[in-house]
Amino acid sequence: MELGPLKIGISCFPLIGGSGILATALGSELARRGHEVYFFSYAQPVRLDLPQEGLHFHRVEVAHNPLFPCPDYTLPLAVKMAEVARSKQLDLFHVHYAVPHALAACLASQIVGPSAPRIVTTLHGSDTTLLGQDPDYRTAIEHALVHSDAVTAVSENLRNQTQQIFHLKRPIEVIPNFFTPNKPKRSREEVRRDLGLTDEFLVLHLSNLRPVKRIDLLLRTVAKSKNRARLRLFILAGGPFDPYEPLLDELSLRKRVIVRQNTAVVDEYLAAADAGLYTSEYESFGLGILETVFYAKPVVAFRVGGIPEVIGDSCPLYPFGDLTAAAAALDALIESPDLARELGERGRNRALERFSADRIVPQYEALYRRVVAGR
């Protein structure tokens, strides 16, 4: 028997990062499909567009009790999730990251009792690649994954890594990220004019600037370009750029780089760009790359992690750290608009075929229904 609309609680970080962006987009799409979606976080996610029918946000206050030596988020999160689960009779929690969200969901489930929502945990990378290596977190992550009713990963690469690190006996289902472009509010020409550009080749980088993104290599790649006088690097930063300021002067790139921080609306900048440049040491998926190719922009990136699953054969990828090859690829795009256009179109066609909301969201809905039906 087909189940009706579901009541789904989503817990995620509210920051500009792949997990928060994917969780927000998924919640919005689910609400459009008739489900009731309840978000839990310590701040409203940056791309959560409220009000929207079927979409609700519950702010979780971080506890600052003088009894404890440091603030606590996991317990208040669990209590809030349990309260809403009881009052709204939620069918399931979909939590993004095992720590702290899946752990909070496990505790909330114990608080609620037999009628507790089922738990779906999605891994985005940090649980495995960072916290999974830390003995202070490893056991907690394993506990959260074992006690989830279903676990998903955003790429085959991340699933394989997770299985190797945690030696899980349970299956992990791969459901990739998706992206839904929004119509830019400003034209390409208006945005470029606002950025002080004329006919320069605009190279975009979109990330949270964590160390794994290797912003040092990003800047050094641009510095090695023989066309550096013709290009501008535009960094949409989800974190502080301050640590890299000295490198701008060392590489004489001060006039070549534009930085905008914590910008939630990316579509108009993607439309204004000519290519994307990503130099990460590892990416479990690479949502910024997906957003870039959705706008038919060619991408220069290293062949690491889940990036090949996103790019396929639409654009060449290069060995990690080969800045000479990356700079040469950038130069080829600058010197050949036809090549840039061809690679961009190939990337967009692949993205539309594999990573649209219409393709990915039903996979989550099918998983939810299997999990809820097995209550």
N, C-alpha and C positions, 0 to 999 in steps of 0.2 A: 504494500500500500504506500502510495506517494505521500511523503510528509509535507505539511504546509510550511509557511514561513517560519524561520528559526529565530530564536532570541540568542544573540551571540555577544559575549563579552570579549573585548580585545584589549590586551595590555601591551604597551610598547614604550620605548623611549620617545620623547617628543622632539628630538633634535633633528638637524639636517644630517641624515645618515640613511643608508639603504633600508635598515629595518623599520625605522619610523615612517619613511616615505612609503614603503610597500604596505605597511599595516594601515596607514591612513587611506591610501588609494583603494585597498581591498575593502575596508569598511565602507567607504563611500559607494563603491560598486555594489556591495551586498545590500546596502540600504536602497539603492535604485532598483534592485531586483525584488524588493518587497520584504526583506528581512529587517528585524529590529536589532540595531547594533549599539553597544554601550562601550565607550572607550574609558580606560583607566590610565591615568598618568599624573605625574606631579605638575605638569603644565600642559596646556593645549598643544597638541602636535602642530608643527608649523604649517603643514599643508591641509589641516582639517578645516574644511570650509563649512562653518556653521552660520545660520541654522540650515539644516537639511532634513527633510522628512525621514523619519526612521533612524536618525543618527543622534546619539546622546553622548555627552562628555561628563565624566565624574572626576573631579580634581582630587588627588590624594595629597594630603598635607604631610610633609616630611616631619617626623617626630623629633623634637628637640627637648627631651626629658632630662632634667639635671641629674637624674639617677644614673644615666648612661654616659660614658665618656665620649660618644660620638653620635651624630644623627642617625636615625633608623628609618628606612623606607620600606623594607620588605614586610614588616608586620602591619603598618598602616595600610599598605597596598592589599595584603591578604584580607584584612578586616573589611575594607571598602568593597572588595570583590565579593566577599561572602554576603554582605548586607544587600548589595544589588541583586546577587543571585537569588536570594530568598524573596525579596520584594517583587522582582520582575520575573521570577521563575525561569531563569536563563537555561537554555539547553546545553550550551557549551562555552568554555573559555578557549579563545585562540590567543596564545601568548607568544610573543616574539622575543627570543632569547630565553635560555634556561635559567640564567641568573640575572636579575632576581625574579623574573616574571613567572616562570614555570614553578619555581619553588613557592612563590606566593599563591599560585593557583592550587598547588597541592595542599597547602595549609588551609586555604579557603574551602576546599572540598571537604576536609576533615571537620571544619567548623559547621558547614551546612549539613553534613550527614548523608543519609541514603539518597536524598533527592538532589545531590550536588550535580552541577554541570559536568559534562565530560571535558577532557583537557586535550587540546591539540597544541603541540609545541613546534614552532618553526625555528630552525637554526639558520642564522645568517652569516656565521663565520667566526666571530670573536669567541663564542663559547668553546669552539674546537681549537682554533689556532692560537689563542692567547690564554684564556682561563683554563682550558683543558690541559695545559702544560704545568699549571700551578697546583701543587698538592693541596693547598688550602681551599681550592675550589673544585677540584676534580671529582671528589666523592659526592659533593652536593649536586654537581651537574649530572652525574650518573643517576643519582636518586631521582632527580626531576625527570630525566628521560625515561627511566624504567617505569615511573608511576604516571606518565602521560598515556592517554588512550591512543594517541597517534603522534608520530614525529615526522616532520618534513624537513627537507633541506633544499636550498635554492639552486643547487647544481649537483651534477654527478660527482664532480671533484670534491665538493664539500661532504657529500654523503660518504665517499670512500675514505676521506680523511677521518671523519667522525667514527666510522666503523673500526678503523685501525687504532685510533687513540683510545677509545672507550671499550672496544671489544664487546659491543652490544649484540645480544642474541635477537633482539626485536628488529623488524624491518624498518627502514627509513624510506619514505616516499619522496621522490624528487618532484617538486612543483616549482618551476622557475619564477623569477620576478616578471612583472609586466609593467607597461607604461601606457598611459592614455594622454596624448598631447592635448593641450588646451589652446584655443585660438589666442595668439598674442594680442595684447591690448594696444601695443604700439607697433608701427611698421619697422621693418629692418632698417630703413633709412633713418627713422627717428632715433632708434636705439644707438646706431653707430654714430650719429651726430652727437648724442648725449655723451658717448664715450670719447668724443674728440677725434673720431676716425674720419679719414677721407677714403683713400683707395687701398689702405693697408690690408694685408691678409690677417684675419682675426682667428687666432688659435685659442680654443676654449678648454679650460680644465675645470671640472666640477667634482669636488670631494670635500670630506670633513677635515682634510689635512693631517690626519693621524700619521705617525711615523712610517707605517707600512705603505703609505701613498708615495713616499720618496719624492717629496717636493724638491729636494736638492738635485735629483736627477732630472726632474722636469725643467728646472732652470738651466741646468748644464746642457741639456739637449737644445734648448732654444739658443743658448750661447754658441753652440757649435754650428748652427745653421749658417750657411754662406749667404742666405737671404735675410739675415736678422734685421737689416735696415728696412726691409719691406714688411715685416710682420709685427704684430702686437700679440702678447700673451694675456688673455683675460682669465683670471682665476676667480671662480665663484666659490668662496671659502665657507665651509661650515664650521670652522674653528679658527683660532688666532694665527695670523701670518707672521707675527712678530719674530719668531725664531729664525725666519728666513730673510729678514731685512738686510743683515750684513752681507749675505750672499749676492743680493741684488747689486750692491756696490762693488763687490769683488769681481763679478762677472760683467760689470758695466751694463746692467740691464734696467737700471732705474727708469729710463724713459720708454722701455719696451714692455713693461708689465703693468697691468691694471688689476687691482684687487677689490672685490666687493664681498662683504662678509654677511653671513646669515640671511641670504636672500631666498625667500620662499618661492617666489615666482621666477621660474627659470626659462619658461617657453620663449619669451621674447629675446632672451640672450642666446638661446640655442638657434633661433631663427636668424639672428644677426651674425652668427659665427660662420667661418669657412671650413673649419676642421676641428677635431678634438685631439688632445694629446694627453696620454695617461701612462705614467711610468711606475706604477705600483710594483712592489716586491711580491705581493700576493693579493689576489681578489677572489673571494668565494664566488662572486658573480660579476659585479661591476655594473651597478644600476646607472651610474653616471654615464658609462659607455653606452648602455642601452638607450638612455634618453637622448644622447648625442646622435646615434644612428637613426633614431626615429625621425629626426629632422633632416635626414639625407645628408649628413655631414660625414666625410671620411674620417676614420680614426687611426691614429698612430699609437700603438701600445705594444707591450711585451707579452710574450706567450707564457703566461703564468696562471695558475689556479683555474677558475672557471671562465676566464676571458675567451678562450677558444670556443666554448660552448655558446657564447653570445655572438661572437663575430663570425664563426664558421670560416668559409673561404671568401667572404665578401671583401675583406681587406687583409693585406699581409700583416703578420705579427712577427716580432723579433725576439731573439734571446734576451733574457733579463740582463740589464746593464750595458747592452750594446748601444751606446749613445751615438756612435758614428752612423750605424744603420738607421736609428730613429731620426737623427737629424737629416740624413740623406732622403728618407721617406718624406719628411716634412718639406724639404726643398723640392722634391718631385711634385708635390701637390701645389706648392706656390707657383712653380714654373709651368704647370700644365693644368689649366682650369678644366679641360676635358677629362683628364684623369680623375681629378677631384670629384667632378660631377658623376662620373661612371661609378666610382667606388662608393660614393654617397648613396646613389640610387640602389646599388646592390645591397648595401647595408640596410636601407629602409625596407626594401622588399622582404629581406630575411626577417627583420623585426616584426613586420606586419603579419607574416605567415606564422611565426612561432611564439611571439611574446605580446600579443594583444590581450586586452582585458576579456574579450569574447572567447578567447582560447583558454586563458588561465583561470579566470574566476570560476567557471563551471567545474574545474578540477577540484577546487577547494569546496565548492558546494557538495559535490559527490562524496568527498571525504567526510565532510560534516555529517551527511545523512547516514553514511555507513557507521560512523562512530555513535551517533545518537540512537540509531536503530539497534545497536548492540548493547544498549544500557542494561 
